[in-house]
Amino acid sequence: MAWFRHIHGGATTSSTYTQDGRVMHAKVNGLSQCCRDYPPFCFRESQAHELGHVWLIVYGIQGLPNWAEEGSANTSPIATIVP
């Protein structure tokens, strides 16, 4: 669902550190928004979606198919509190 990020103009980057095949640490490197000239509700929706990706990273949820990751970012606890 790459189209979703393109339309909403956000990106979240992260790094995962492993040892012997086990995740030891994951960190969020950055969260960016490209919402110039977007109405405020689009910015809020995009920000909530990207914070949903952060939620997945923080809770160590990895290896999801793209459709599941994007859908989870839309319905994460963070994303659902934004009006």
Buried (B, 14 or more C-beta within 10 A) or exposed (E): BEEBBEEBBBBBEBEEEEEEEEEEEBEBEEBEBEBEEBEEEBBBBBBBBBBBBBBBBEEEBEEEEEEEBBBBBBEBEBBEEBE
